[in-house]
C-alpha cells in the first residue's frame, strides 16, 4: 500500500506535517531556493529523512518514525 503524499506550501507547514506522525512523504510545493534547500537537508536528513527530486518539486520521506516535536525547530 502506497503512502499518501501531502503537499506543503512552506517550510513550517512541511515541518508540521512531518512531525505530526501521520504523514511520511511531503512534497515541497513551492519554489525552494538553494539556501532553504540546504537548511531543510540539514534539519531533516540528520534525523534519517531522505530528499528526492520528482519533477519540479522535492519530496521529503521519513522512514516509519515520527520526529519528536522537541527535536526540530521549524521557525522561519
N, C-alpha and C positions, 0 to 999 in steps of 0.2 A: 504494500500500500504506500503510495507516494505521499510525502508530507505536503501540507498546504503551504503555499508561498504567499507571504504577506508583503505589501509594498509600503515603505516608509517614505515620507516626503521631506524629512530632515534627519539629522544625526540623533537628536533627542528622541524622536519617535522610533528610530531603529533600535536605540538602546532599550527603550521601554518595552518594545515588542520582544526583543531577545531575552531580557531579564524576566519577562512575565512567566516563562516556563511553558507557555502554550504554543509558541512558535519556534521552530528550529531553523527556518530559512526566511531571510528577509531580503527583498530586492531594494536596493538603494535607488529610489525613483526620482532622483534629482541629479543635476549636473555636479558631480563630485570633483572638486579641484584637487590638485596634487597634494597640497598641504593637508587638506581634510582627509584624503585617502590614507596618507601615512599616519595621521592621528588615529583613524579607525583601525588600521592594521596594528598599530602599537597597542591600542586599548584592548582589541578583541583577539588577535592571534596569540597573544601571550596566555590567553585563557583556553586555548585549544580550538578556537574557531578557524574556519577556512574562508577565504575570499576568492571568488572566481568571477571572471568577466563573462556575461551572457548577453550578446547583442550590444546594446548601448549602455547597459546597466551592470552594476556589480551586485553579487549576491553573497551575503554572509550566511554561513551554515554552521550550526552548533552540532556537536556530537553527543546527543542524548542526555545532556545535563543542563539544567538551568544555571544561570550565573547569579550568585547571591547578590542582592541589592547593594550591600556594603562594599563589594569588590571593585565596582567601576563607578566613576563619576561621569555622568552623562550631561554635564552642563556645557553650554556653548562657550 
